[in-house]
Amino acid sequence: MKDFKIIVWIYLCIFAMPRISVSHELWLDSKTFQIESSQILEIDMRNGENFNGISLSFFENRIKQFFWDQNGTRTAVTSRAGDVPAMRTSIATEGLVSIVYESTPSFLTYTNWDKFVNFVVHKDLVNAIDRHEKNGWPKERFKEVYHRYSKALIGVGHSKGADKNFGLETEFVALQNPYVDRLSEHILLQLFYQNAPRANAQVEVFERNDREEVTVFMLRTDADGQVLVPVQSGHDYLIDSVVLREFASEEENGPLWESLWAALTFSVPEK
């Protein structure tokens, strides 16, 4: 029993700390994105790469807000510390559900320049390299603060309804309902930053089939921040985009950069 308590204590210490690698996505996942009313819905908070990662435990110290919205009614997620999945509830009312998660800030230190360069190149934020050098900032042992803004769309019963902008610093909004609208091989999304459409931004799409095989491809938003994402029936989708901005830290050796990660997950049902 003593050894078991020690193992549990170590587990809680590790997963209570908001140390999530900034090179990885964080998304809200589910074994099923469509349920019947009053059926138990389980939502995993996952961190990893290529739509494959570990389930993170629920801990309030890394959550700024976590709620689900249906038909204009907002309900806070009330899980217990250490819960996996991070959300488990029944939803009695039919309609589209938007689940929204915003993290508290987390920090990382770049120990070498190449890691930063690889990150900004992958996320199409390469102008940060020139800005970093012009500012005369160090290329080793510099810090970044980052925030996660993740949403998931769940269909309950008839699944009717619409996603909306919840005022996150950056977020995706689905302009079509994947569970109700007749998607002609595409779904229209809009990306926002500070409540304004984010134009000409890179969007990374992770497409997962029923065999857990994942395809990754890149798109760009148009002048209105909209992006038409190709979809296939029976597939799950994770949509990701990152904002990187200079951070005005008042602390000595404080963060130089701030990254904001928007993620949206949903599924397209079989025809």
URMOVEN-V221573 format. One record per residue. N is the residue number from 1. NEAR is the number of other C-alpha atoms within 8 Angstrom. Layout:
N	NEAR
N	NEAR
This chain:
1	4
2	5
3	6
4	7
5	8
6	8
7	8
8	8
9	8
10	8
11	8
12	9
13	8
14	7
15	10
16	11
17	8
18	8
19	7
20	7
21	6
22	7
23	5
24	9
25	11
26	11
27	14
28	13
29	10
30	8
31	5
32	5
33	10
34	9
35	12
36	8
37	11
38	8
39	9
40	9
41	10
42	11
43	11
44	13
45	13
46	13
47	14
48	11
49	8
50	7
51	10
52	8
53	8
54	7
55	10
56	12
57	13
58	13
59	11
60	7
61	9
62	11
63	11
64	10
65	8
66	11
67	11
68	12
69	12
70	11
71	8
72	5
73	6
74	8
75	7
76	7
77	8
78	5
79	9
80	7
81	8
82	10
83	11
84	10
85	13
86	13
87	14
88	10
89	7
90	9
91	11
92	7
93	8
94	13
95	13
96	16
97	14
98	12
99	12
100	13
101	13
102	13
103	11
104	10
105	8
106	10
107	10
108	10
109	8
110	12
111	8
112	9
113	9
114	6
115	9
116	9
117	10
118	8
119	9
120	12
121	9
122	7
123	9
124	7
125	9
126	9
127	6
128	9
129	9
130	8
131	8
132	9
133	8
134	7
135	6
136	6
137	7
138	6
139	7
140	8
141	9
142	12
143	13
144	13
145	12
146	12
147	13
148	13
149	16
150	15
151	15
152	13
153	14
154	13
155	15
156	15
157	11
158	8
159	14
160	11
161	9
162	9
163	13
164	6
165	9
166	4
167	8
168	11
169	10
170	15
171	16
172	13
173	11
174	12
175	10
176	10
177	12
178	12
179	10
180	8
181	7
182	5
183	7
184	5
185	7
186	9
187	14
188	11
189	13
190	14
191	15
192	14
193	11
194	8
195	10
196	6
197	11
198	12
199	11
200	9
201	10
202	11
203	11
204	11
205	12
206	13
207	12
208	13
209	10
210	7
211	5
212	6
213	7
214	10
215	7
216	9
217	7
218	8
219	10
220	9
221	16
222	10
223	8
224	9
225	14
226	13
227	12
228	8
229	9
230	7
231	9
232	7
233	8
234	11
235	13
236	11
237	12
238	13
239	11
240	12
241	12
242	9
243	8
244	10
245	7
246	7
247	8
248	6
249	8
250	5
251	5
252	5
253	6
254	8
255	13
256	11
257	11
258	13
259	12
260	13
261	15
262	13
263	17
264	16
265	14
266	12
267	12
268	12
269	9
270	5
271	4
